[in-house]
């Protein structure tokens, strides 16, 4: 096999880092778990990845059975999905990685690439099986351990995920392992601990620009939850200083603007983020900011665009039942939301599938069922404003105004910009509770 050039070695290094992506919340976007997976892959400019893909394909034209090149092409295509938000590239990555596995069945890095693809498509049980297969071949491969952590988190097997994260941390203290530790702490409500781990990850030496920007963005998100909005804004600005068109950081600044009540700035930020990276989560945030500002026509246009974008993920083989359930509950048909949420909950019982099903049941008028699922969603003590907002509204509908007041107050205190429409509903509900008292 020919030795890759320096640029291609950077791409190959991705498989040694981690897999998957992390989204700022549980909306229509890549899975929120696989948490710092997004932060753990060495980043590079989109043109670098695109150029590397061309080089790899040229190599395959003359050596179509070169397993290493097929593997590297699959990994580069997965990175390109992250950079462009184009799920149609999953099929091309799958073809390359499948051929590489057929040619080199004992290459653990190929299996980690396949696990990364499965995580991106939200096929978490399959990803766990593939990660275990990689570990059977290479027990000390950090990327295989990282993929296992991500899959276990997304399957709701949190204790096992913590054990797997400890094993990963014992192998390597770096961006990949620290980011996963941070996310597990965040899920369990330990925001200060999550900030500490993410700050250590952000201070990792020699980070590639995109990596540095993304980890700063994740740090900013955590600082919001830690009630440190000024520091969060600084983290987002640092990310933008490194990568001026970093969509996640720009969206983070948009959420801060929502929290300040500056909907004009929020709309501008979300429009820019959506133009850079067409992920449904940014378009939905834009629609909600427009709706809260009174622009119902603009909001409807954004929601319609989010639906269309979601279908692109479906066409790319991504399971979006969870994300689409939340969208339908907020902006569509409650019966459809219930159907989708039940399907997601049937495959994995995580705090997020519990929350989505609780919210769908509430919107469908089934508040007794919603209350049970809402309690299940908060079982880890997560300080997630969306989960707390849902819990508060459900508690109020069930007649428990004390719990409703506590949850809604906490949601707004954590992040008043978690959703322009959700925050408005939370404040209105608190006002109604106060008036009734």
Secondary structure, 3 states (H helix, E strand, C coil): CCCCCHHHHHHHHHHHCCCCCCCCCCCCCCCCCCCCHHHHCCCCCHHHHHHHHHHHHHHHHHCCCCHHHHHHHHHHHHHHHHHHCCCCHHHHHHHHHHHHHHHCCCCHHHHHHHHHHHHHCCCHHHHHHHHHHHHHHCCCCHHHHHHHHHHHHHCCCHHHHHHHHHHHHHHCCCHHHHHHHHHHHHHCCCHHHHHHHHHHHHCCCCCCHHHHHHHHHHHHHHHHHCCCHHHHHHHHHHHHHHCCCCHHHHHHHHHHHHHHCCHHHHHHHHHHHHHHCCCHHHHHHHHHHHHHCCCHHHHHHHHHHHHHHHHHHHHCCCCCHHHHHHHHHHHCCHHHHHHHHHHHHHHCCCHHHHHHHHHHHHHCCCHHHHHHHHHHHCCCCCCCHHHHHHHHHHHHHCCCHHHHHHHHHHHHHHCCCCCHHHHHHHHHHHHHHHHHC
